[in-house]
Amino acid sequence: MGILSWIGIGLIAGLLAKFIIPGKDPGRIIITILLGIGGGLLGGLIASYLGLGSVTGFDLKSILIATGGAVVILILYRFIQRH
């Protein structure tokens, strides 16, 4: 998967994660994209480990996996910011 695909899925996953867990975070769209890209990596790693598949392209399964990872990263990010 190319870098533009990662950025596209990252943007979508980050936006969905912010929709699922709204709140104020610094950095706006840049943090959202980075969160989504990190979520795609984390979600793909966890899904591969559990045998559920991985992030392979622009399909619903990949976006859901990346969004799940982005939600986990967003929760961790906010936890670290509070402490």
N, C-alpha and C positions, 0 to 999 in steps of 0.2 A: 504494500500500500504506500503510495507516495506521500510526500510531506503536505501537499495541498489537501489530500484526503484526511490526513490526521488533523489538520487545522479545521477543516469543515466539520468533521465529526466532533472535534473538541468544542467548537463553537456551539453546536447543537446540544451536546451533552452538558456543557456548562450552563447554557440557558435553561435547559430542563431542570438541572439540579437547583438553580436559583429559583425557579418556579415552584419546585417541590418544597424547598427550604428557603423561604424569603428572608431578607434581612439586609442590613447595611454592611457592606464590606468595602474596604479601600481598593482602589485600582480599577474599578469598573470593568470595562470590556476586556482589558488585557488579562486581569486576574481570572475572569470568567473563561477565556479561551485556554489559559494555562491550566486552570482547574479541570476543564474538560479533557484536555490532552492527557494530563496526569491521570484523570479518571479512566480514560480509555486504556491506558497502560495498566493501571491497577486492576480494573475490571477484567481486562483480557487475561492478565496473569492469574487472577483468582478463578475465572471461568475455565481456563485451561487446566488449572490444578484440579478443579472439581469435575472435569470432563464434560463441561457444558458447551465448549466451543471457545472461540476467541473473536476478537475484533478483526474482521476480514475485509470490510468495505462498507459502502453505503447501503446497508440493509437494516431492517427493523431490529433484528437480533443484536447486531453490533452496536446500534445506537442505545438499546436498552442496557447492554453490558457496560458501555462507556458511561452512561448516565448513572448507573448504580455505583460505579467506581467514583464518579465525580461527587455523588452525594456523600460517600464515605470520606473522601478528601475534604469536602466542605465542612463536615462535622468535626473532623480532626483539626482543621484550620481554625475554626471558631473556638474550639476547646483550648488550643494553644494560645490564641489571642487573649483569652480571658485570664490565663494564668501567667 
